[in-house]
Amino acid sequence: MHKLILITFSLFITSCSTLKNLDIKGVKEKESAFKVIWNKNQDPIHQTGNLPIALNSPLIHDGILYVGHNQGYMKAYQLDNGKEIWSEYDDGAYHSKPVIYKDWVIYGNAKGRIFARHSLTGKAEYIVDLDAAIETQGVVYKDRIIFHTRNHKIFCLDVNTGKILWSYKRSVPYLTTIQRASKPLVYKDKIYVGFADGQVGAFSLEEGVILWERRLSTGNKFVDVDSTPILFKSSILSGSINGDLVMINPSSGQIQRRLPYKVSRAPIVYQNQLLVPTIFGEIVVLDKDLIEKKVVNISKVPVSSIVPWKAGLAVSSVGGEILLLDDVSFQVKERFQLGHAYSGVHGELDMGENYLAALSSRNRLYIFK
């Protein structure tokens, strides 16, 4: 009897040891490129059927995520765990993205106010009323910050005090516009910006004097130049949603080349190539000489943002998902569903410190790692 018990015990020990050392392959789940670390539902109080749409974008900086809550609060969260650091009431929704200057986070809201707050405490350094919704992220250059507002005005402020140094008002005769705005580009003490009348203009940084203007679209409606002009090989690239992508001489405004792409957002330079997002849900890949190499169809709706992510590209659209593209073939490797029939990304994705931030149009904030 004792011998039988000993044999049984020995077999049990051997079986357990064998199971521990057994290498079962093929059952480990592949880790997602869109692993949600934390998220927030930022949907403001609203009546049924009247969905508030988020148009703004989050900003990652130095371990903190800044994002406007459309109940009227600017919020700062700890990046790694979502703990709220501060929340300040601004009495207005947000249409753009904050920018960092020194120890401040600077941004505007839909009621036309510019706020400069201490990035760690939220304490207001200054508040300036520009009288129209702030549609773009501020562009800091030297000791100035430039904004584009809903009523087609350009404002140049002293970034340290908020004092308005000059402004320019554009007369836009068209009633049918997209109601977005082009973020200004500053290059060699000149400001380049697109307008809702289909033109791009260049201004002197010091006085705001217009140096030249050039029409990009010849249509009679939806001719907006909403994408941010970019610098490419010492030329300016800008495009209209109802016209061509145009290469412009930054000194004279002379059109050097036209490319037949209707851009939804500013192209990005990536691995010595130009990636052009279109209103048709495509990414057009151009080489350094602007020769078309590939057209990738990723959506049926306009592409809103492209950022490098996880050895590939994270791409959002105004549709309901974020995609991961292979950065060589540009084929879709993974999809992340935003989880609502009316979800999309109308602002921009933001990537920094090995995190990716997205705010959906349904006011859901996602932080991926």
Backbone torsions as a table, in degrees:
resi	resn	phi	psi	omega
1	MET	NA	-45.9	179.2
2	HIS	-62.9	-36.9	180.0
3	LYS	-65.6	-38.8	179.6
4	LEU	-64.2	-42.6	178.5
5	ILE	-63.3	-41.1	-179.7
6	LEU	-63.9	-41.3	179.4
7	ILE	-65.5	-43.5	179.4
8	THR	-61.4	-44.3	178.7
9	PHE	-61.5	-40.9	179.9
10	SER	-63.3	-42.9	178.9
11	LEU	-63.4	-37.7	179.2
12	PHE	-63.6	-45.2	179.6
13	ILE	-62.7	-43.2	-179.5
14	THR	-63.3	-42.1	-179.7
15	SER	-62.7	-44.2	179.4
16	CYS	-62.6	-43.5	-179.9
17	SER	-61.8	-42.3	-179.5
18	THR	-63.7	-41.8	179.3
19	LEU	-64.5	-37.0	-179.2
20	LYS	-65.8	-35.7	-176.5
21	ASN	-91.2	-2.5	-178.5
22	LEU	-71.2	125.5	-178.8
23	ASP	-98.0	102.4	-179.6
24	ILE	-93.2	112.5	-176.5
25	LYS	-97.2	155.8	173.0
26	GLY	85.7	4.1	-178.7
27	VAL	-109.9	-7.9	-179.9
28	LYS	-75.9	126.0	-178.3
29	GLU	-75.1	134.7	179.3
30	LYS	-67.5	133.6	-178.4
31	GLU	-72.4	135.1	-177.6
32	SER	-73.6	144.7	173.3
33	ALA	-73.5	-15.0	179.0
34	PHE	-115.9	60.3	177.8
35	LYS	-80.7	115.5	-177.7
36	VAL	-77.0	117.6	177.7
37	ILE	-82.1	-44.0	173.2
38	TRP	-159.4	163.8	178.5
39	ASN	-152.0	161.9	180.0
40	LYS	-136.2	140.8	170.0
41	ASN	-92.3	108.3	-177.1
42	GLN	-103.7	21.0	-178.5
43	ASP	-64.9	121.2	177.4
44	PRO	-73.7	165.8	177.3
45	ILE	-64.4	130.6	-178.4
46	HIS	-152.7	163.0	178.0
47	GLN	-80.2	147.5	178.6
48	THR	-57.8	132.0	179.9
49	GLY	89.1	-8.3	179.5
50	ASN	-116.4	75.5	-172.1
51	LEU	-74.1	122.6	173.9
52	PRO	-75.9	130.3	-175.5
53	ILE	-105.7	128.8	177.5
54	ALA	-82.9	125.8	178.1
55	LEU	-112.2	-5.9	-174.3
56	ASN	-90.2	178.9	-174.7
57	SER	-135.1	148.3	175.3
58	PRO	-80.8	164.1	177.7
59	LEU	-135.7	128.6	175.9
60	ILE	-100.8	130.8	177.7
61	HIS	-157.8	122.3	170.1
62	ASP	51.6	48.9	176.1
63	GLY	79.9	6.6	-179.3
64	ILE	-127.0	143.8	172.6
65	LEU	-110.6	127.1	178.9
66	TYR	-109.1	133.4	179.0
67	VAL	-156.4	142.0	176.5
68	GLY	-82.3	134.3	174.1
69	HIS	-99.6	126.4	-171.5
70	ASN	-75.6	12.6	164.7
71	GLN	-83.0	-4.3	176.2
72	GLY	109.5	17.0	-177.9
73	TYR	-116.6	135.3	164.9
74	MET	-90.2	133.0	-175.1
75	LYS	-125.3	146.0	174.3
76	ALA	-120.7	125.5	-179.3
77	TYR	-118.4	147.7	171.3
78	GLN	-66.9	127.5	-169.5
79	LEU	-63.8	-38.3	-172.3
80	ASP	-81.1	-20.0	-176.9
81	ASN	-137.4	-3.2	176.4
82	GLY	80.4	8.6	178.2
83	LYS	-67.4	132.0	-179.2
84	GLU	-71.4	127.5	179.1
85	ILE	-94.0	-47.7	173.5
86	TRP	-154.4	159.5	178.5
87	SER	-145.1	125.4	-177.7
88	GLU	-126.5	135.4	-177.0
89	TYR	-84.6	125.3	-178.8
90	ASP	-113.6	-4.3	176.8
91	ASP	59.6	51.8	176.7
92	GLY	174.0	154.0	177.1
93	ALA	-76.0	180.0	-175.7
94	TYR	-131.1	140.0	-179.1
95	HIS	-119.5	4.0	-173.2
96	SER	-144.8	-162.6	-172.3
97	LYS	-119.7	140.7	176.3
98	PRO	-67.4	167.1	174.4
99	VAL	-137.1	148.9	179.9
100	ILE	-98.5	135.3	172.7
101	TYR	-137.9	116.2	-176.4
102	LYS	53.2	-121.3	-179.9
103	ASP	-97.2	15.6	-174.7
104	TRP	-113.9	151.9	166.1
105	VAL	-111.1	127.2	-173.8
106	ILE	-120.2	135.6	-176.2
107	TYR	-161.3	168.0	176.5
108	GLY	-124.8	165.1	178.0
109	ASN	-124.7	179.1	-174.1
110	ALA	-73.1	-11.1	175.8
111	LYS	-92.3	4.7	172.9
112	GLY	90.4	13.9	-179.2
113	ARG	-100.4	140.1	173.6
114	ILE	-101.6	132.1	179.5
115	PHE	-120.1	132.5	168.8
116	ALA	-115.9	115.0	-176.9
117	ARG	-122.7	150.5	175.1
118	HIS	-64.7	131.6	-171.6
119	SER	-66.5	-24.7	-177.5
120	LEU	-96.9	-24.0	-175.2
121	THR	-117.1	-22.1	-176.0
122	GLY	82.6	0.3	179.8
123	LYS	-63.9	133.8	-178.4
124	ALA	-73.7	127.7	173.6
125	GLU	-89.6	-42.4	171.0
126	TYR	-159.4	157.2	176.3
127	ILE	-133.1	130.1	-177.4
128	VAL	-127.5	136.0	179.6
129	ASP	-100.4	117.5	179.0
130	LEU	-101.4	-3.0	168.7
131	ASP	75.7	9.9	175.0
132	ALA	-157.5	151.5	-176.0
133	ALA	-53.0	134.2	178.5
134	ILE	-83.1	114.9	-172.3
135	GLU	-98.9	-12.8	-175.7
136	THR	-131.1	158.6	169.8
137	GLN	-64.6	141.5	176.3
138	GLY	-67.0	144.9	178.1
139	VAL	-111.3	115.0	-178.7
140	VAL	-92.6	129.5	178.3
141	TYR	-145.1	119.6	-175.4
142	LYS	55.4	-119.8	-177.5
143	ASP	-108.2	26.9	-177.6
144	ARG	-127.0	159.6	173.9
145	ILE	-137.6	135.3	-173.3
146	ILE	-118.1	136.1	178.0
147	PHE	-128.0	153.1	172.9
148	HIS	-117.2	128.1	-174.7
149	THR	-107.4	168.4	-176.3
150	ARG	-59.8	-32.3	-176.9
151	ASN	-89.9	26.9	172.9
152	HIS	64.0	38.8	176.6
153	LYS	-114.1	147.0	173.4
154	ILE	-108.9	129.0	178.0
155	PHE	-117.4	136.1	173.4
156	CYS	-117.7	120.4	-176.3
157	LEU	-118.0	154.0	167.0
158	ASP	-71.0	118.8	-172.7
159	VAL	-68.6	-21.8	-178.3
160	ASN	-85.3	-25.7	-175.9
161	THR	-120.9	-19.8	-175.1
162	GLY	83.9	2.2	179.7
163	LYS	-65.4	132.5	177.9
164	ILE	-76.0	119.5	-178.5
165	LEU	-89.8	-39.6	173.4
166	TRP	-164.2	163.1	175.5
167	SER	-143.9	157.0	179.2
168	TYR	-134.6	130.1	-179.9
169	LYS	-108.8	125.2	179.6
170	ARG	-97.1	131.7	175.1
171	SER	-88.5	117.2	-178.4
172	VAL	-114.0	108.8	-174.5
173	PRO	-79.1	-10.8	-174.9
174	TYR	-82.2	136.5	176.0
175	LEU	-87.1	-25.7	-178.0
176	THR	-99.9	93.6	176.4
177	THR	-129.2	164.7	-176.9
178	ILE	-76.9	-18.4	-176.9
179	GLN	61.8	45.0	165.7
180	ARG	-124.9	179.6	-177.2
181	ALA	-142.3	151.7	179.6
182	SER	-85.9	124.9	173.6
183	LYS	-67.5	130.8	-179.1
184	PRO	-65.9	153.1	171.1
185	LEU	-115.4	132.0	176.4
186	VAL	-110.7	127.7	-177.4
187	TYR	-148.6	120.7	179.1
188	LYS	52.1	51.0	176.5
189	ASP	62.4	24.0	173.5
190	LYS	-126.3	148.5	179.0
191	ILE	-109.2	129.7	178.8
192	TYR	-117.5	131.6	-175.3
193	VAL	-152.9	144.9	176.2
194	GLY	-94.4	155.6	-178.3
195	PHE	-127.5	164.1	-176.9
196	ALA	-73.0	-7.0	176.7
197	ASP	-92.4	11.4	176.0
198	GLY	87.1	11.0	-176.9
199	GLN	-115.8	155.9	170.5
200	VAL	-113.0	137.2	179.2
201	GLY	-125.1	154.1	175.3
202	ALA	-118.4	135.6	-177.1
203	PHE	-126.1	151.9	170.7
204	SER	-76.1	137.8	-178.5
205	LEU	-65.9	-38.4	-172.7
206	GLU	-69.9	-49.7	-172.9
207	GLU	-111.2	-13.3	-176.9
208	GLY	78.2	19.6	178.3
209	VAL	-75.0	132.2	179.2
210	ILE	-74.7	129.0	-175.5
211	LEU	-96.5	-38.3	173.9
212	TRP	-163.1	161.6	173.8
213	GLU	-142.8	148.2	-175.0
214	ARG	-142.9	129.9	179.8
215	ARG	-81.0	131.7	178.9
216	LEU	-101.3	-28.3	-177.5
217	SER	-125.5	140.2	-177.6
218	THR	-107.3	11.3	178.6
219	GLY	-73.3	-176.9	179.2
220	ASN	-118.5	3.0	172.4
221	LYS	-156.6	154.0	-177.3
222	PHE	50.1	49.2	179.9
223	VAL	-98.4	9.6	-172.7
224	ASP	-49.9	136.1	167.4
225	VAL	-101.9	87.6	-173.8
226	ASP	-97.3	-22.1	-178.1
227	SER	-74.1	146.5	179.2
228	THR	-68.1	127.6	173.1
229	PRO	-59.7	143.9	177.5
230	ILE	-124.7	159.1	176.8
231	LEU	-94.0	127.0	179.1
232	PHE	-141.3	113.8	179.1
233	LYS	52.6	48.0	176.6
234	SER	66.1	15.5	174.6
235	SER	-122.4	164.2	176.7
236	ILE	-97.3	131.4	173.3
237	LEU	-111.4	127.8	178.6
238	SER	-149.1	154.9	-176.8
239	GLY	-149.0	158.2	177.8
240	SER	-109.3	153.5	177.3
241	ILE	-72.0	-13.4	-179.8
242	ASN	-126.3	30.9	-179.7
243	GLY	-155.9	-161.4	-177.4
244	ASP	-90.0	162.0	164.9
245	LEU	-83.2	125.9	-168.1
246	VAL	-122.0	137.2	172.7
247	MET	-98.0	128.3	-171.9
248	ILE	-126.7	140.5	171.7
249	ASN	-70.2	120.4	-174.6
250	PRO	-67.4	-21.3	-178.7
251	SER	-83.9	-44.3	-173.1
252	SER	-104.8	-20.5	-174.4
253	GLY	83.0	3.6	180.0
254	GLN	-66.4	133.5	177.9
255	ILE	-76.8	121.5	-177.1
256	GLN	-94.2	-29.3	-176.1
257	ARG	-164.9	146.2	174.6
258	ARG	-119.0	137.0	178.9
259	LEU	-122.7	133.5	-169.0
260	PRO	-81.9	60.4	-179.2
261	TYR	-127.5	131.3	177.3
262	LYS	-94.5	103.3	-170.4
263	VAL	-82.4	142.8	175.2
264	SER	-96.3	-30.5	176.4
265	ARG	-144.4	174.4	-179.7
266	ALA	-64.9	138.4	172.9
267	PRO	-62.2	159.1	175.0
268	ILE	-124.2	147.5	175.5
269	VAL	-90.9	125.1	-176.2
270	TYR	-145.1	120.5	178.6
271	GLN	50.5	50.0	176.8
272	ASN	62.8	21.5	175.6
273	GLN	-125.6	162.5	175.8
274	LEU	-111.3	124.6	178.7
275	LEU	-105.1	119.2	-174.4
276	VAL	-110.0	109.8	175.9
277	PRO	-80.8	136.6	-175.8
278	THR	-116.8	167.5	178.3
279	ILE	-72.7	-10.0	-178.6
280	PHE	-97.1	10.4	179.0
281	GLY	79.5	25.7	-179.6
282	GLU	-110.0	157.8	163.2
283	ILE	-119.2	117.6	178.8
284	VAL	-94.5	126.5	-179.3
285	VAL	-101.0	118.4	178.9
286	LEU	-114.2	145.5	177.0
287	ASP	-82.7	-175.3	-174.6
288	LYS	-64.2	-18.2	177.3
289	ASP	-99.5	12.4	179.6
290	LEU	63.6	31.3	172.8
291	ILE	-90.8	130.6	-177.7
292	GLU	-67.7	126.3	178.4
293	LYS	-105.4	-32.3	-174.5
294	LYS	-164.8	147.4	170.8
295	VAL	-121.8	119.2	-176.8
296	VAL	-108.2	119.2	177.1
297	ASN	-89.4	115.5	-177.7
298	ILE	-117.1	-13.3	-175.7
299	SER	-159.4	169.1	173.9
300	LYS	-99.7	0.4	-177.1
301	VAL	-127.9	165.8	-174.9
302	PRO	-59.0	140.4	173.8
303	VAL	-75.5	135.9	-176.1
304	SER	-109.8	-24.4	-175.6
305	SER	-162.8	144.8	175.4
306	ILE	-136.0	124.2	176.4
307	VAL	-138.9	148.8	174.5
308	PRO	-64.1	139.4	-179.0
309	TRP	-161.5	127.7	172.8
310	LYS	50.3	54.6	179.1
311	ALA	57.8	32.0	178.5
312	GLY	-159.8	-150.4	-179.5
313	LEU	-132.4	127.3	171.5
314	ALA	-88.8	127.5	-175.5
315	VAL	-127.9	128.9	176.1
316	SER	-114.1	160.2	175.2
317	SER	-138.8	179.0	176.1
318	VAL	-82.3	5.0	171.6
319	GLY	-84.7	-164.1	-167.0
320	GLY	-99.2	23.5	-178.4
321	GLU	-150.9	161.6	171.7
322	ILE	-114.5	136.3	-175.7
323	LEU	-113.1	150.6	168.0
324	LEU	-108.9	121.5	179.1
325	LEU	-105.5	143.9	169.3
326	ASP	-65.1	134.5	-173.7
327	ASP	-83.2	2.5	175.2
328	VAL	-109.6	-54.4	-178.7
329	SER	-85.9	-21.3	-177.2
330	PHE	65.1	21.6	174.7
331	GLN	-83.8	152.1	-178.7
332	VAL	-72.7	123.8	178.8
333	LYS	-99.4	-30.3	-176.1
334	GLU	-158.2	152.5	178.5
335	ARG	-127.9	141.7	173.2
336	PHE	-121.8	117.4	-179.4
337	GLN	-82.0	132.1	-178.1
338	LEU	-80.7	-8.3	163.6
339	GLY	86.2	13.6	179.1
340	HIS	-148.4	143.8	-176.7
341	ALA	-59.5	-27.9	-177.3
342	TYR	-108.9	20.4	-179.8
343	SER	-82.1	151.5	173.6
344	GLY	-173.1	-178.5	172.8
345	VAL	-119.0	107.2	-179.0
346	HIS	-92.0	-16.4	175.3
347	GLY	-97.2	-130.9	-178.5
348	GLU	-129.4	148.2	164.7
349	LEU	-72.1	153.6	174.0
350	ASP	-132.2	131.8	-178.3
351	MET	-123.1	132.6	177.2
352	GLY	-173.0	147.9	176.0
353	GLU	55.8	35.2	179.6
354	ASN	67.3	22.9	174.7
355	TYR	-123.6	152.8	174.7
356	LEU	-124.0	130.9	-178.6
357	ALA	-117.6	137.9	177.6
358	ALA	-140.0	136.3	173.2
359	LEU	-116.5	116.5	-178.1
360	SER	-78.9	162.5	178.9
361	SER	-63.2	-19.2	176.4
362	ARG	-92.7	21.2	172.6
363	ASN	65.7	30.0	173.3
364	ARG	-99.6	125.2	-179.8
365	LEU	-99.5	126.0	180.0
366	TYR	-121.7	134.7	173.9
367	ILE	-119.0	120.3	-177.6
368	PHE	-108.6	153.1	172.2
369	LYS	-145.4	NA	NA
